[in-house]
Amino acid sequence: MPQRNASARRGLYRGAGRTIYLDNAATSFPKPQVVTEAMQDAVLRIGASPGRGGHRLALEAGRTVFGCRAAVARLLMAGQPDRVAFTKNATEAINAALFGVLRPGDHVVTTDIEHNALWRPLRLLADRGVELTVVAAEEDGTVDPDRFCRAIREGTRLVALTHASNVLGALVDVRPIAQAAHRAGALVLVDAAQTLGEQPVDVEAMEIDLLAAPGHKGLLGPQGTGVLYVGPRVQAIEPLITGGTGSRSEEAEQPDVLPDRLESGTLNLPGIAGLGAALRYLDDTGEDLRSRTARRTAELVDGLSQIAGVRILGPRENARRAALVAFTLGEADSEDVAAALDRQGIACRGGLHCAPQAHRKAGTIATGAVRLSPGPFTSEQDVQEALAAVAAVAREVAP
């Protein structure tokens, strides 16, 4: 573990006991120390708004934003940093993509396991005249590319789907779906909330046109940050919000140039500074962090599978799973199980995870599921203690 993160790790200890944080699929924690330092520097030393002045502090703020933008582009293997727009989270990025390219009469293909961040705006757009085709995923959350591609037709405007369900964890093979979409003249939007930073994502190789992701999960940045990648196949995109951009102020219309077109209002400089520091940290240590997280995920799957009464959701093969493991414990309510684990110092998440579609697929809409999601700073000891806690709760609720 990098030394610079030791103090953050110690922050997980509380008094005589300690909290084992296994809720990284919601928000990664702890953050690398460099994230806190960069945010503090942005507030205490820079202070100014990027793109809102010509003095040296405003210019330094602009350089900070551009550095982060360029780092996101490198991570995505995207050629042009100006095709990365900053948002406050993945939900805003998804909404900006959907409302930016879709019009009444357009046809969209998606799956029946999507998070509400994608599902709810799609349903709203369907009420406004967008035609929606929903492709059934398998019970474990895997998506058959052939079945999905058969739903794409000439005139389909957009394919929109998750890279990995935040409940079932199954990774989706995006590239064959994207290739079929492009043959039909459609664009491809990917919700990478559960994968960016934790899984390799190459937007050019995967042929992704629009990608939405938060800064506060696998990218290890602070809350209140997100990104929307807009690829070169997107010829036009309407802004979700219009207003001041710091550029072309003499014009009454929103600028056409990216990223200004999608970035009205003052940007979150402290958050973007922190995200930029997190991306530099990932650039230095990313492969090691990803392999560590994958090992912890595999240990959770293996250990949970040996506890009586536990049903693991999603695929069993580790190569097909993102870094999260959701499970049920008999007929017990998942929020009760999560509360019992919390009393033993295990921070996890029960319930429906803002993804009722995935729970309907898994047959867990009544009870929800408990989700354990390790991060790069989760230790093997953390996993073993969490498994022991689950086993103890299982004995309590066993019939």
C-alpha positions in Angstrom: 0.0 0.0 0.0 1.5 3.4 -0.9 2.7 5.2 2.2 0.9 8.4 1.3 -2.4 6.6 2.0 -1.5 5.3 5.4 -3.1 8.2 7.3 -6.3 7.8 5.3 -6.3 4.1 6.2 -5.9 4.8 9.9 -9.0 7.0 9.6 -11.1 3.9 9.3 -10.4 3.0 13.0 -13.0 4.2 15.5 -12.2 4.0 19.2 -11.8 0.5 20.5 -13.3 -1.0 17.4 -12.9 -0.2 13.7 -15.1 0.1 10.7 -14.4 -2.1 7.7 -15.6 -0.1 4.7 -17.1 -2.3 2.0 -19.4 0.3 0.3 -17.0 1.4 -2.5 -19.6 0.8 -5.2 -21.5 3.7 -3.7 -18.4 5.9 -2.9 -14.8 4.9 -2.6 -13.2 5.4 0.8 -10.6 6.2 2.0 -9.4 8.6 -0.7 -5.7 8.9 -1.4 -4.1 11.6 0.7 -3.1 13.6 -2.4 -6.8 14.1 -3.2 -7.3 16.0 0.1 -4.1 18.0 -0.4 -5.1 19.0 -4.0 -8.6 20.1 -2.9 -7.1 22.1 0.0 -4.6 23.8 -2.3 -7.4 24.8 -4.7 -9.3 26.5 -1.9 -6.5 28.0 0.1 -3.9 29.0 -2.6 -5.7 29.3 -6.0 -9.2 30.3 -5.0 -10.2 31.8 -8.3 -12.7 30.5 -10.9 -11.4 28.8 -14.1 -12.2 30.6 -17.3 -13.5 33.7 -15.4 -10.6 36.1 -15.6 -7.2 36.8 -17.0 -5.2 37.2 -13.8 -2.7 34.5 -12.8 -4.9 32.8 -10.2 -7.7 32.4 -12.7 -5.2 31.1 -15.3 -3.9 28.6 -12.7 -7.4 27.5 -12.0 -7.9 26.9 -15.7 -4.7 24.9 -15.9 -5.8 22.8 -13.0 -9.1 22.0 -14.9 -7.4 21.3 -18.1 -4.9 19.0 -16.4 -7.7 16.9 -15.0 -9.6 16.9 -18.4 -6.5 15.7 -20.1 -6.0 13.0 -17.5 -9.6 11.7 -18.0 -9.0 11.6 -21.8 -5.8 9.6 -21.3 -7.6 7.1 -19.0 -10.3 6.7 -21.6 -7.8 6.4 -24.5 -9.6 9.4 -26.0 -7.6 11.6 -28.4 -9.0 15.0 -27.5 -9.3 16.4 -24.0 -11.9 18.9 -25.1 -14.4 16.0 -25.6 -14.5 15.5 -21.8 -17.0 17.6 -20.1 -17.3 17.9 -16.3 -20.6 17.3 -14.5 -21.5 16.9 -10.8 -22.0 13.1 -11.0 -22.7 10.3 -13.5 -26.5 10.9 -13.3 -26.1 14.5 -14.6 -23.7 13.2 -17.3 -26.3 10.5 -18.4 -29.1 13.1 -18.5 -26.9 15.5 -20.5 -26.2 12.7 -23.0 -29.8 11.5 -23.3 -31.5 14.9 -23.5 -28.6 16.2 -25.7 -29.1 13.7 -28.6 -32.6 12.3 -28.4 -35.8 13.8 -29.9 -39.4 12.6 -30.2 -39.6 9.8 -32.7 -36.1 8.5 -32.0 -35.6 4.8 -31.2 -33.5 3.7 -28.2 -32.4 0.2 -27.2 -31.5 -0.6 -23.6 -31.6 -3.5 -21.1 -33.9 -4.4 -18.2 -31.2 -4.2 -15.5 -30.4 -0.5 -15.8 -29.8 1.8 -12.8 -32.4 4.5 -12.2 -29.9 7.1 -13.4 -30.4 5.8 -16.9 -33.8 4.2 -16.6 -35.8 7.1 -15.2 -34.7 9.7 -17.8 -35.3 7.1 -20.5 -38.9 6.5 -19.2 -39.4 10.3 -19.2 -38.2 10.6 -22.7 -40.5 7.7 -23.7 -43.4 9.7 -22.3 -42.3 12.5 -24.6 -42.3 10.4 -27.8 -39.0 8.5 -27.8 -39.5 4.8 -28.7 -37.9 2.5 -26.2 -37.0 -1.2 -26.8 -35.9 -3.1 -23.7 -33.8 -6.2 -24.1 -33.9 -8.9 -21.4 -30.6 -9.7 -19.7 -29.9 -13.0 -18.1 -30.8 -13.6 -14.5 -27.1 -13.1 -13.5 -27.0 -9.8 -15.3 -25.1 -10.9 -18.3 -26.2 -9.5 -21.6 -26.3 -11.7 -24.7 -24.8 -9.5 -27.5 -26.6 -11.3 -30.2 -30.0 -10.8 -28.5 -29.2 -7.2 -28.0 -28.1 -6.6 -31.5 -31.3 -8.1 -32.9 -33.2 -5.3 -31.3 -31.1 -2.7 -33.1 -32.7 -1.6 -36.4 -32.1 0.8 -39.2 -33.0 4.2 -37.8 -32.2 3.3 -34.2 -30.8 6.6 -32.8 -29.1 5.4 -29.6 -28.0 2.3 -27.7 -27.8 3.0 -24.0 -26.6 0.5 -21.4 -24.5 -0.1 -18.3 -21.0 -1.5 -18.5 -21.7 -3.4 -15.2 -24.8 -3.5 -13.1 -24.4 -2.0 -9.6 -26.4 -5.0 -8.2 -25.5 -8.0 -10.3 -21.9 -6.9 -11.1 -21.9 -8.6 -14.5 -19.6 -7.0 -17.0 -21.2 -6.3 -20.4 -19.2 -6.9 -23.7 -19.8 -3.5 -25.2 -17.8 -3.7 -28.4 -20.0 -6.1 -30.5 -23.1 -4.2 -29.5 -21.4 -0.9 -30.4 -20.4 -2.3 -33.8 -23.9 -3.4 -34.6 -25.2 0.0 -33.5 -22.8 1.8 -35.8 -23.8 -0.4 -38.7 -27.3 0.9 -38.2 -26.2 4.5 -37.8 -26.9 4.6 -34.0 -24.8 6.1 -31.2 -23.6 4.2 -28.1 -24.0 5.6 -24.6 -22.3 3.6 -21.8 -22.9 4.1 -18.0 -19.5 3.3 -16.6 -20.3 4.2 -13.0 -19.2 0.8 -11.7 -16.2 0.3 -14.0 -14.2 3.4 -14.8 -11.0 3.3 -12.8 -11.6 -0.3 -11.7 -11.8 -1.8 -15.2 -9.8 -0.8 -18.3 -12.0 1.3 -20.6 -10.8 2.3 -24.1 -13.5 4.3 -25.8 -12.0 4.0 -29.2 -11.4 0.3 -29.1 -14.8 -0.3 -27.6 -16.4 2.1 -30.1 -18.1 4.1 -27.4 -19.6 7.5 -28.4 -20.9 8.8 -25.1 -19.6 7.6 -21.7 -20.8 8.8 -18.3 -19.0 8.2 -15.0 -18.7 9.7 -11.5 -15.5 10.9 -10.0 -16.2 9.6 -6.6 -16.2 5.8 -7.2 -13.5 3.9 -9.0 -11.7 7.1 -9.9 -11.1 7.7 -6.2 -12.0 11.4 -6.4 -14.4 13.5 -4.3 -18.2 13.6 -4.5 -19.7 16.2 -6.7 -17.6 15.3 -9.7 -18.4 13.4 -12.8 -17.5 13.3 -16.5 -19.2 13.0 -19.8 -17.2 11.9 -22.8 -18.6 13.0 -26.2 -17.0 11.1 -29.1 -16.4 12.4 -32.7 -19.5 10.5 -34.0 -21.7 12.8 -32.0 -22.2 15.5 -34.6 -24.5 17.7 -32.4 -25.5 17.7 -28.8 -27.9 20.1 -27.1 -26.9 21.5 -23.7 -28.8 20.4 -20.7 -28.1 23.8 -19.1 -27.3 27.0 -20.8 -25.7 30.2 -19.5 -22.3 31.7 -18.9 -19.3 29.7 -20.2 -16.6 32.3 -20.0 -16.3 32.1 -23.8 -18.0 33.9 -26.7 -19.8 36.0 -24.2 -20.9 38.4 -27.0 -23.1 35.7 -28.5 -26.7 35.1 -27.4 -26.5 31.4 -28.2 -24.7 28.7 -26.3 -21.3 28.1 -27.9 -21.0 25.2 -30.2 -17.5 24.3 -29.2 -16.8 21.5 -26.7 -16.6 21.3 -23.7 -18.0 24.9 -23.3 -21.3 23.8 -24.8 -21.9 21.4 -21.9 -20.3 23.4 -19.0 -22.4 26.4 -18.2 -21.7 28.1 -14.9 -18.7 28.0 -12.6 -17.0 24.7 -12.4 -16.3 22.8 -9.1 -12.6 23.7 -8.9 -11.8 22.0 -5.6 -13.6 18.8 -6.7 -11.9 18.8 -10.1 -8.5 19.5 -8.5 -9.1 16.5 -6.2 -10.2 14.4 -9.1 -7.1 15.3 -11.1 -4.9 14.3 -8.2 -6.8 11.0 -7.9 -6.2 10.3 -11.6 -2.5 11.0 -11.3 -2.5 8.6 -8.4 -4.3 6.0 -10.5 -1.8 6.6 -13.3 1.0 5.7 -11.0 -0.6 2.7 -9.2 -3.7 1.7 -11.2 -2.7 -1.7 -12.3 -1.7 -2.8 -8.8 -4.8 -1.3 -7.3 -7.1 -3.0 -9.9 -5.5 -6.4 -9.2 -5.8 -5.9 -5.5 -9.5 -5.1 -5.7 -10.1 -8.1 -8.0 -8.4 -10.4 -5.4 -10.6 -9.0 -2.6 -13.7 -9.5 -4.8 -12.8 -13.1 -5.5 -12.2 -13.7 -1.8 -15.7 -12.4 -1.0 -17.3 -14.6 -3.6 -15.5 -17.6 -2.4 -16.2 -17.0 1.2 -19.8 -16.1 0.9 -20.5 -19.2 -1.2 -19.5 -21.3 1.8 -22.0 -19.7 4.2 -25.3 -21.5 4.6 -28.3 -19.6 3.5 -26.4 -17.1 1.4 -27.3 -16.7 -2.3 -24.9 -14.7 -4.4 -26.3 -12.6 -7.2 -24.5 -12.2 -10.5 -21.9 -14.4 -12.3 -19.6 -16.6 -10.3 -16.7 -16.2 -12.7 -14.4 -13.4 -11.4 -13.4 -12.3 -14.9 -17.0 -11.5 -15.7 -17.6 -9.5 -12.5 -17.0 -5.9 -11.4 -15.8 -5.2 -7.9 -19.0 -5.8 -6.0 -20.8 -8.8 -4.5 -24.5 -8.7 -3.7 -26.2 -11.5 -1.7 -29.4 -12.4 0.1 -29.7 -14.3 3.3 -32.7 -16.5 3.2 -35.9 -14.4 3.4 -34.3 -11.8 5.6 -34.8 -8.2 4.7 -31.5 -6.9 3.3 -31.6 -3.7 5.2 -32.0 -5.6 8.5 -29.0 -7.7 7.5 -26.9 -4.6 6.6 -27.8 -3.0 9.9 -26.7 -6.1 11.8 -23.4 -6.0 9.9 -23.0 -2.3 10.6 -23.3 -3.1 14.3 -20.4 -5.4 13.9 -18.4 -2.7 12.2 -19.0 -3.7 8.6 -20.1 -0.7 6.4 -22.1 -2.1 3.5 -25.4 -1.4 1.7 -28.7 -3.1 1.8 -31.9 -2.4 -0.2 -32.6 -1.9 -3.8 -29.5 0.2 -4.6 -31.5 2.6 -6.9 -31.7 -0.2 -9.4 -35.1 -2.0 -9.0 -34.9 -3.3 -12.6 -31.9 -5.4 -11.6 -33.6 -6.6 -8.5 -36.7 -7.7 -10.4 -34.4 -9.6 -12.7 -32.8 -11.4 -9.8 -36.1 -12.0 -8.0 -35.0 -9.8 -5.0 -37.4 -6.9 -5.3 -39.2 -7.9 -2.0 -36.1 -8.3 0.2 -33.4 -6.3 -1.7 -29.9 -7.5 -1.3 -26.8 -6.8 0.8 -23.9 -5.5 -1.3 -20.3 -5.8 -0.3 -17.9 -3.8 -2.5 -14.2 -3.7 -1.8 -11.8 -1.0 -2.9 -8.1 -0.8 -3.5 -7.4 -0.3 0.2 -9.4 -3.2 1.4 -7.2 -5.8 3.0 -7.5 -9.6 3.1 -8.0 -9.3 6.8 -10.9 -6.9 6.2 -12.5 -9.5 3.9 -12.1 -12.3 6.4 -13.6 -10.2 9.2 -16.5 -9.3 7.0 -17.1 -12.9 6.1 -17.1 -13.9 9.8 -19.6 -11.2 10.5 -21.9 -12.4 7.7 -21.6 -16.0 9.0 -22.6 -14.8 12.5 -25.6 -12.9 11.2 -26.6 -15.9 9.1 -26.6 -18.1 12.2 -28.9 -15.5 13.9 -31.5 -15.4 11.1 -31.3 -19.1 10.2 -34.7 -20.9 10.5 
